[in-house]
Amino acid sequence: MTEPLWTAREALAATGGLLTDSKDWVAEGVSIDTRTLKPNDLFVVLKDQRDGHDFVPDAMARGAVAAVVERGDCGPGPHLLVSDALDGLRALARASRERSKAIRVAVTGSVGKTSVKEALAAVFRSVGKAHWSEKSYNNHWGVPLTLARMPRSTGRAVFEMGMNHAGEIRDLTTLVRPHVALITRIGPAHLENLGSMEAIADAKSEIYEGLLPDGVAIYPADDAFASRLASHAKETAAGFLLDFGVTPGAAISVTGFESGPGGSTGQVSVLGKTVPFALRAVGDHWAWNAAAIFAAGIASGIDAEQVADALAEVEPEAGRGRAAKIAFPDGEFTLLDDSYNANPVSMRAGLSVLAATAPDRGGKRIAVLGEMLELGPDAPALHADLADAVRAAGVSTAVLCGKLMKHLQDALPAGIETIYALDAEAGVGALAEQLGDGDVVFIKGSNASGVHRIARALTEGRAFGGGKDR
């Protein structure tokens, strides 16, 4: 039998609400979306583009045991009536935290946070009962949902935290109260909202404010803002500071790293002890990711050798650098799907993977790049500045999607063929005309640029007139 997550009485005590109809239900999960709701879930109505109250009848039809609602006239079934459903979800999250003995790790950063979170979750699963943020559930509803879903028997849990504005991570970390807080790297993501790189570093540093007394604050030694991050950490309840990177002298330092089409290998110095490791992921940026994972792993009480063993089995997620061979009418090409979001730092890291991936049978390197958003007034220059990375990657053809990518097109040298597409739909057709046998195709851009749809069209064969309908 699945472990009970919430009884009616426990949810009532956590939220201070009012139970209607049945008062003896038992929930095995928590859901905010009827499309993914499972039988015996507790459904929480939230208001976004739609009012969750409208979906209560559907939730009950799909097997929800009860619904957390703000009004009682929204449909059948047992209800837990609260004044504010999001506050009710946060109350469940706090109660879940308080009843659990799990070691909690919080992860943020401008680049790499989801990859590090997923790999760290795999490390945690290898040594016991683990819990982690699904997908990129890292915002004001995703974090409390993840915490409210945490089984009471969890041994270790990792929570991804994102933000668009100052103060948002503070709210998330004080809800989770982590034992370990990690910042991956600082980059110009959300520069439009925060105004400066210093402000971004300060906003990310809020993650340390939720640390439990004597918690561990982890920061990147190689980052330009390392001292600023460390200074923030010292003003919190952190009892220990750990730095990581490729800088000699860092507490966790990658001392050797090689990456190729089949994966990566390296050695890491963990508090003076050298440990070899291997990854199925590729790209020089994985040296920093690996160091961060080792740092969070040992801070969570896991031996470095156990971390290395688990890392060797981690598969890259779709959209985050996964390589795949794809057959098409003219032969076969390699797809490097790194299409999940982008900023200048992650874009350069991804292009380094393309540079390290050799085409087959005389093929060429093709870069499909979507515009990067939320970069503020420097956005045109930041796009144009990618020209050197595109050239260094050995790109023959660049398919550029979105208005801001026009600045990169203007900056690229004449030797690189450029195709400018206003949107991803136009980019699919342009790319299909360029593809040849043995080519390597790299895809990356902000989510709103839509280039992930190009990756999907290639994977499903729709770019060549086959596969599923859109």
SULFEN-V206313 format. One record per residue. RES is the residue in one letter. PHI is phi in whole degrees, 0 to 359 (999 if undefined). Layout:
res=(RES:RES)
phi=(PHI:PHI)
This chain:
res=(M:T:E:P:L:W:T:A:R:E:A:L:A:A:T:G:G:L:L:T:D:S:K:D:W:V:A:E:G:V:S:I:D:T:R:T:L:K:P:N:D:L:F:V:V:L:K:D:Q:R:D:G:H:D:F:V:P:D:A:M:A:R:G:A:V:A:A:V:V:E:R:G:D:C:G:P:G:P:H:L:L:V:S:D:A:L:D:G:L:R:A:L:A:R:A:S:R:E:R:S:K:A:I:R:V:A:V:T:G:S:V:G:K:T:S:V:K:E:A:L:A:A:V:F:R:S:V:G:K:A:H:W:S:E:K:S:Y:N:N:H:W:G:V:P:L:T:L:A:R:M:P:R:S:T:G:R:A:V:F:E:M:G:M:N:H:A:G:E:I:R:D:L:T:T:L:V:R:P:H:V:A:L:I:T:R:I:G:P:A:H:L:E:N:L:G:S:M:E:A:I:A:D:A:K:S:E:I:Y:E:G:L:L:P:D:G:V:A:I:Y:P:A:D:D:A:F:A:S:R:L:A:S:H:A:K:E:T:A:A:G:F:L:L:D:F:G:V:T:P:G:A:A:I:S:V:T:G:F:E:S:G:P:G:G:S:T:G:Q:V:S:V:L:G:K:T:V:P:F:A:L:R:A:V:G:D:H:W:A:W:N:A:A:A:I:F:A:A:G:I:A:S:G:I:D:A:E:Q:V:A:D:A:L:A:E:V:E:P:E:A:G:R:G:R:A:A:K:I:A:F:P:D:G:E:F:T:L:L:D:D:S:Y:N:A:N:P:V:S:M:R:A:G:L:S:V:L:A:A:T:A:P:D:R:G:G:K:R:I:A:V:L:G:E:M:L:E:L:G:P:D:A:P:A:L:H:A:D:L:A:D:A:V:R:A:A:G:V:S:T:A:V:L:C:G:K:L:M:K:H:L:Q:D:A:L:P:A:G:I:E:T:I:Y:A:L:D:A:E:A:G:V:G:A:L:A:E:Q:L:G:D:G:D:V:V:F:I:K:G:S:N:A:S:G:V:H:R:I:A:R:A:L:T:E:G:R:A:F:G:G:G:K:D:R)
phi=(999:297:297:301:262:221:269:302:293:293:295:297:295:290:264:68:272:225:275:240:58:296:244:235:286:230:259:260:199:230:224:238:218:294:292:244:297:250:306:77:280:267:266:250:280:236:248:225:290:234:273:301:300:294:255:300:302:295:299:293:295:272:109:298:276:190:227:273:228:257:213:267:258:254:139:281:95:296:235:247:274:227:284:215:292:294:297:296:296:294:294:298:298:297:295:297:297:290:272:259:258:295:282:252:240:250:232:217:148:283:222:84:294:289:298:294:299:295:293:294:298:295:298:296:296:288:240:163:282:236:219:202:292:285:48:242:284:234:249:293:252:292:290:297:297:299:291:294:273:291:300:292:267:300:268:218:220:232:237:275:230:241:197:243:222:299:95:289:291:303:297:287:288:287:281:283:50:288:276:226:232:236:249:286:209:254:217:279:290:67:298:299:277:261:92:204:295:298:293:296:300:295:293:295:293:302:300:287:292:270:302:293:306:67:288:249:258:245:218:279:295:276:287:298:252:304:293:292:296:298:298:298:299:292:270:251:281:304:264:220:242:236:250:215:152:245:281:303:99:293:302:236:230:283:262:197:204:226:229:215:303:271:140:222:225:188:229:233:266:251:53:93:258:272:229:283:211:224:228:273:278:235:116:299:296:288:296:290:301:297:299:296:294:299:298:291:295:290:294:265:90:251:296:300:295:292:298:298:298:290:299:297:258:281:265:300:283:299:86:231:97:291:260:212:272:233:277:212:306:262:141:213:228:258:256:257:269:242:282:281:65:194:217:303:291:290:296:295:298:295:295:292:293:301:299:273:253:278:295:255:50:77:288:231:264:239:250:253:240:262:299:257:254:62:256:74:295:274:303:302:293:293:288:298:293:284:302:294:290:296:296:294:282:74:288:268:227:241:260:247:244:108:302:292:289:299:291:289:303:293:269:286:290:297:289:257:289:242:235:262:238:295:215:294:299:292:294:299:295:297:292:303:287:267:294:225:300:87:292:244:246:251:233:202:175:300:304:292:288:82:291:298:288:293:300:293:297:291:295:271:83:291:294:245:91:242:76:278:287:287)
